[in-house]
Structure formats: C-alpha cells, structure tokens
Amino acid sequence: MSAMTMTRQQPTTDAAQSPAATERLTLARAINRGLRAAMEADPSVMLMGEDIGALGGVFRVTDGLLDDFGDSRVVDTPLAESGIVGTAIGLALRGYRPVCEIQFDGFVFPAFDQITTQLAKMHYRSRGRLTLPVVIRIPYGGGIGAVEHHSESPEVLFAHTAGLRVVTPATAADAFTMIQEAIASPDPVIFFEPKGRYWDKGDVPVGRPYGSTAGGLDTAQVVRAGTDLTLVAYGPTVATALKAAETAAAEGTSIEVVDLRAISPLDTATVAESVRRTGRCVVVHEAPVLYGAGAEVAARITEACFYHLSAPVLRVGGFHTPYPVARVEHDYLPSVDRVLDAVDRAIAF
Amino acid sequence: MNEPDLVQLLTPDGERVDHPDYSPRVQHLDAAALRGLYRDMLLMRRFDTEATALQRQGELGLFAPALGQEAAQVGSARALAPQDFVFPAYREHGVVQVRGVDMVDVLRLFRGVDHGGWDPTEHNVHSYTLVIGSQTLHATGYAMGVQRDGLVGTGDPDRDTAVVTYFGDGATSQGDTNEALVFAAVNNAPLVLFCQNNQWAISEPTSRQTAVPIADRGKGFGVPGVRVDGNDVLACYAVTAEALERARSGGGPTLIEAYTYRMGAHTTSDDPSRYRTSAEEEHWRRRDPIDRLRAYLEARGELSEEYVAELAREADALGVRLRDAVHAMDAPASSSMFDDVYATPHGVVADERAWFTEYEASLTAPVAGRGHGETR
C-alpha cells in the first residue's frame, strides 16, 4: 500500500462551467473527459489496463489521469487481459467500479472467458444479489494501417452473450456521455471505441453533470432524416453512412441514417419506425457480414416490417476472411461507394 | 525431484508431533476446540454421504464429493476471521459449512434449481465457480479492493482483512491461476491461495499438471509456498493461520499446497476404477483425516461416549433435514429464467419474456393465442 497514492487533485478543467457548455474535442479526448468526470464524481471509479498510466494509453485516452488521480485509481496492470478482467470482477465485488482498457480489439480474447463466463453471468448466478458495474473499453475497427489483430470488430461475440451490454459511440459527444453512462450502469458494459474516428472532432457537452441521463445506453438515434431508404450504422460506419447519404442526396435520393449506438440491447423499434416510412433498409458495419449485427437487424426488421418493405434488407460489411493486410484494407472496409452500391440495389429491387 | 517438507502436527496414527514454526499456531486450541474441528469434519462427511445418496436416488442431478478432504477444508476455514472473504471452487463443502452457510443451500446447484444458492455477502463466501481457476482472479481483485479500503496492516485484528481462494491441482495449469499469482505478487495483495492437491484432476494425476511440487511454484512468482499435510487438520489450521496473518499485516500473498486425496469420485458421474488402483485408495484410506484426530482425542480421553452419541444425533438430524429440504426443492417457474439477466431493463430480454408468457398462456387458454410478429 505504501506505493499507492490516493491523490485527489482538483480537476484541470473548469468545473464551474454551465451545464450547457460545449467544447470542440476529438472523440479520444471526449472519452478522456468523460472518464475524468466520472472519477471526480465517484471515488469508487478506477481505471485498469496496460500502459494507461505514465504513457496515457497507446491512444492517449487516459492521458493525464494518473497525475490527477494517483496510481491506486489509475492502475498499470501486468500484461494479461484475463487477469485485468478477472481482478476487475473482484474489485467490483468489493464495491469498486473498474473501467478496464483492452489495448486493441484483437487482444481481448485472453479475457473472453472471464467476460463471458464470469462477468456476464454473476448477476444471474447470484439471483441479482451481486452487481458487476465493470466497463471494458475496447478500441476497435480498422482503417488505421495497422498490423494483424489491431483492426478487428468482434462486437457480436459479446452481443451474443446475455448479461453484457454492448455499446459504441460514433461521435465525440456520444463518447463523452456514453462512457459516463456505461460507468454509472450497474450492468457490465463492453464499450467499443471506433479507433479510426479517435481524432474526429465534435461539439461535446462537457458541462453535463455525471449521472444525468443523456441518450441512454439502449437507444438508437436517427442522425439524418430521409424518406427513400434507411441506412443503419454504428461506431465507425456512421460517418461513412452520413457521407453516402450526402452523396445520394445530390443524386436525388433521400436517405435516413440511424446510429444504433447499442448492439445489445438492439433498439429494433427505432429502426423499424424508420423503415416503415422508407420501405428500404441497408445495414453497414465493419465486422464480417456473416452472422454480424446486420443479420440480426435484417431478421428483426423483416419480422417487424415485412409488409412495409419494398426490397430485402441488404448488408454491407467485412468479408468472411481474417482482417486483411493494411495495404488492401480499404477494399475490405465498407466504403461510401460500396454503401451506395447497396443503396442502388435496394432501390432498383 | 526434491520433495518439499510436509508440515505435519498430527501423524496418520494420531500422534502429536512438533514443528518449530507451526506448533505455536495451534497451542491455544484446547480440547473443546479440537472436538469442534472433529465435529466440523464429521458433519462435512455426513453431508457428503447424504448428498451422494440423494444423487443416487435421482434427487440431485450431480454431486461432487469432498470425501477425504475434510482436514484441508475445515482446518483452513477455521483459521479465518469473520471479515475475511472466501472464493471457493466447487468442492469446498466443508469451507462453506464452517463459514455458516446453510448446507441445504449448497444442494440447490446440484438439484438444478439455482446456479448459486446462497447470498455471498451474508457469510463472506462467494458462490461456487465451475470454470477451473477463474475464481483465483476474483479473489485477487477483491484483495486489491481490501487494500484500497485501507484494511491491511492497521494492526486491528477485527479490521485487518484477508482473502482466501481455493482451487485444485488441475487449476494450477490454468492461465488464470498463474495470472492471479502475478497480480497478487506485484500488488502485494492480502491473499491466501489455498490449493488442495487431491492427486487427481478427474482422471489425470498431478504429474500431468506440474513437473515440480505445487508449493515450489510460488517462488517463481515471488510468493512464499508451503506444503502441508492436507489430511492433518491441525497443520492445515496452522499454515493457514500464518498465511492469513502475513496477508492481513501487509506481508502479501502465500501459496499453500495441501497434500491430500480425493477418496471419492470426481463427481457422481465419474468412475475412478478406470484410472487408479484400489491399492492406492487403500493407502490413502489409512491416512483418513477424521480417523487421525479421533485417535488423538481418544488417546487423550477427550472424546467421551456422551459427546460421540450427541454428535451422531446431530449428524442424523442433518441428514433428515437435507433429505426433507431437497425433496421440497421444487423447480422454479420457467419464466424465472428471465429474471436478473441484467440489473436494469434490457429490451430484448423484456420482449422475449413477454413472448414466452403469452406463449405459455396460449398452451392452456381455451382459444389458441396469437403468434407474434407483424400482422397484415
């Protein structure tokens, strides 16, 4: 314990700002600010992960937090993902709210057992007597020219496991509010961060107090209104979908874009409400199409809106291959052109 | 290979032997306390016998007997303080019993009416963990929480807190157990890693799990290791007491290897005759942990006929209570499968529960219920 410091310095941000205050921040910085807000508001919140202390994380998401909160709350862990999640479970049982960082998507698998057999099921196993407020942050997705295991999208592997909430922000504003909502949630949350969008900037409601309800962790949002087709996306592909909608608009096609925000639970109602108006639906994600989130959306939309559909629900996503080498990843990822190709096919059906 | 010293205070014949480091740890145990350990072990064995019989009668789906491991479990658990926290594997019936859990609750899991069975916060003992070794990391994290709560090294014996995790020889091969040793060591966590080496991981002997004595493996992690005679309740008490004191005072984790024997099958589904000899079983039967304490107490005239008779009545009463309670354990309502999946509402679970409820009702309703989905 002697090596631990329980430093509680004043925040470096202006805490007196009005609740309506916004700042223009990158998505990565917005998560940093969200983590800081949660740690300031709740002393049981702590961060665990590899290189998250002095280095501030390989993406600098935890930059500066070690200095301000000390090494008992910002813990550089041994290099062992199962150990990170397993000890986080124990800390949660003792009353802490650990936020674990998995360095890259492809490195989560050593922790897959602890996440799916223990973290996801302990509330159920205990008949609700125990709660596991653990957040697991995973930078995911491609487009950054990385080596193997650094560009994957394993979100449905977790969404398939009951007991976990699986969410992913697409914007800096959502990143700021959703990370705080994830930390405040009594349920374990797998928080997928679109690493290819880490440096995208947006207006962030930094004045919103921790604990206030924002968009929630279980609702999709219509982020662009349209009448001819519904594009469903999440995380890194929301920006792609919006660009596609912009291009289509110039050609006279009106596209509505829905940001799912949550993969589990899946907000079918918001998507179905949109599709009942547009009659067409295309789902876009980086993960492989086979058994992907798009398959689930397609099945549920078919069940919910069968008589409103003018075309089958189409999917645009990764192929049934391992994530390819960086020099060809642009052809693996769902590009604006591939999204528009699917839009054209749906409209021509 | 050089076998490590086996800490022993009571020989298989029930003779008390001295150990320079550990004898002082049991000096305060008077005859009544020793009879208490005897009672704990006897009741644990009765629980084992009753549960095995209930499985054979079809009342339990499965049972994992702990026959032969009474000293390791009772001795270690009796060294704990109320504020300490235990993370067991799934064969720690004696530990759970000593902690005060109603033994009826232990059978809910094996009856198939509950995945857990008791409130872990009530007696500071976590529910059984079936994935081998997983609980060692939970215990380590819990111990890291105890550190953050400032409950290590305060000098107040009623506040200083340790965490104990139980696991078997098979679990020492798991990554999680090794990661627990790493995390506990670098964090100097107040943790006792109590390995019951019962010689068999289902059909695989310990030689398939480790090339060196398990106790010796602590050294590589910077964790002191000790091998104790796991069929000697006094020695198990003593080494655990020492390890707990080290943990509570800020001295960090300890790895204990309790060298014992699983006298029964792995579970009621197992057939040990396929992989081990009756000669081996007989060898260990002569080292029965209950026999040796009985011999010791009898030789000292500390086991009166009245006490033995009273204990027999208590064991019989436990048997009756277990049988009656298990017979009365009805299956929960099927719809309860949707309870407590999440702590806060989850749309998919809510929809599926609603559908299932409607479907169930349709099976008994006079007019068949409407299917779900979009209607024209």
HADDOCK unambig.tbl for C-alpha pairs under 7 A between the chains (distance, minus, plus):
assign (segid A and resid 1 and name CA) (segid B and resid 147 and name CA) 6.68 0.50 0.50
assign (segid A and resid 78 and name CA) (segid B and resid 183 and name CA) 6.79 0.50 0.50
assign (segid A and resid 80 and name CA) (segid B and resid 179 and name CA) 6.99 0.50 0.50
assign (segid A and resid 82 and name CA) (segid B and resid 176 and name CA) 6.71 0.50 0.50
assign (segid A and resid 83 and name CA) (segid B and resid 137 and name CA) 6.31 0.50 0.50
assign (segid A and resid 83 and name CA) (segid B and resid 176 and name CA) 6.58 0.50 0.50
assign (segid A and resid 83 and name CA) (segid B and resid 179 and name CA) 5.56 0.50 0.50
assign (segid A and resid 83 and name CA) (segid B and resid 180 and name CA) 6.63 0.50 0.50
assign (segid A and resid 86 and name CA) (segid B and resid 137 and name CA) 4.83 0.50 0.50
assign (segid A and resid 86 and name CA) (segid B and resid 138 and name CA) 5.35 0.50 0.50
assign (segid A and resid 87 and name CA) (segid B and resid 137 and name CA) 5.08 0.50 0.50
assign (segid A and resid 87 and name CA) (segid B and resid 138 and name CA) 5.13 0.50 0.50
assign (segid A and resid 87 and name CA) (segid B and resid 140 and name CA) 5.84 0.50 0.50
assign (segid A and resid 87 and name CA) (segid B and resid 141 and name CA) 3.65 0.50 0.50
assign (segid A and resid 88 and name CA) (segid B and resid 141 and name CA) 5.87 0.50 0.50
assign (segid A and resid 89 and name CA) (segid B and resid 138 and name CA) 5.68 0.50 0.50
assign (segid A and resid 89 and name CA) (segid B and resid 141 and name CA) 6.70 0.50 0.50
assign (segid A and resid 90 and name CA) (segid B and resid 138 and name CA) 3.99 0.50 0.50
assign (segid A and resid 90 and name CA) (segid B and resid 139 and name CA) 5.83 0.50 0.50
assign (segid A and resid 90 and name CA) (segid B and resid 140 and name CA) 6.70 0.50 0.50
assign (segid A and resid 90 and name CA) (segid B and resid 141 and name CA) 4.08 0.50 0.50
assign (segid A and resid 90 and name CA) (segid B and resid 142 and name CA) 4.11 0.50 0.50
assign (segid A and resid 91 and name CA) (segid B and resid 141 and name CA) 4.80 0.50 0.50
assign (segid A and resid 91 and name CA) (segid B and resid 142 and name CA) 4.79 0.50 0.50
assign (segid A and resid 91 and name CA) (segid B and resid 144 and name CA) 6.72 0.50 0.50
assign (segid A and resid 91 and name CA) (segid B and resid 145 and name CA) 5.17 0.50 0.50
assign (segid A and resid 93 and name CA) (segid B and resid 142 and name CA) 6.61 0.50 0.50
assign (segid A and resid 94 and name CA) (segid B and resid 142 and name CA) 5.63 0.50 0.50
assign (segid A and resid 94 and name CA) (segid B and resid 145 and name CA) 5.80 0.50 0.50
assign (segid A and resid 123 and name CA) (segid B and resid 340 and name CA) 6.40 0.50 0.50
assign (segid A and resid 123 and name CA) (segid B and resid 341 and name CA) 6.79 0.50 0.50
assign (segid A and resid 124 and name CA) (segid B and resid 340 and name CA) 5.04 0.50 0.50
assign (segid A and resid 124 and name CA) (segid B and resid 341 and name CA) 5.13 0.50 0.50
assign (segid A and resid 125 and name CA) (segid B and resid 115 and name CA) 5.00 0.50 0.50
assign (segid A and resid 125 and name CA) (segid B and resid 116 and name CA) 5.32 0.50 0.50
assign (segid A and resid 126 and name CA) (segid B and resid 116 and name CA) 5.57 0.50 0.50
assign (segid A and resid 127 and name CA) (segid B and resid 340 and name CA) 5.89 0.50 0.50
assign (segid A and resid 128 and name CA) (segid B and resid 340 and name CA) 5.18 0.50 0.50
assign (segid A and resid 129 and name CA) (segid B and resid 119 and name CA) 6.65 0.50 0.50
assign (segid A and resid 162 and name CA) (segid B and resid 341 and name CA) 6.79 0.50 0.50
assign (segid A and resid 163 and name CA) (segid B and resid 341 and name CA) 5.33 0.50 0.50
assign (segid A and resid 163 and name CA) (segid B and resid 342 and name CA) 5.56 0.50 0.50
assign (segid A and resid 186 and name CA) (segid B and resid 343 and name CA) 6.16 0.50 0.50
assign (segid A and resid 187 and name CA) (segid B and resid 342 and name CA) 6.20 0.50 0.50
assign (segid A and resid 187 and name CA) (segid B and resid 343 and name CA) 5.82 0.50 0.50
assign (segid A and resid 265 and name CA) (segid B and resid 346 and name CA) 5.97 0.50 0.50
assign (segid A and resid 265 and name CA) (segid B and resid 347 and name CA) 5.86 0.50 0.50
assign (segid A and resid 265 and name CA) (segid B and resid 348 and name CA) 5.93 0.50 0.50
assign (segid A and resid 303 and name CA) (segid B and resid 373 and name CA) 5.77 0.50 0.50
assign (segid A and resid 303 and name CA) (segid B and resid 374 and name CA) 6.34 0.50 0.50
assign (segid A and resid 304 and name CA) (segid B and resid 373 and name CA) 6.06 0.50 0.50
assign (segid A and resid 304 and name CA) (segid B and resid 374 and name CA) 5.31 0.50 0.50
assign (segid A and resid 305 and name CA) (segid B and resid 374 and name CA) 6.60 0.50 0.50
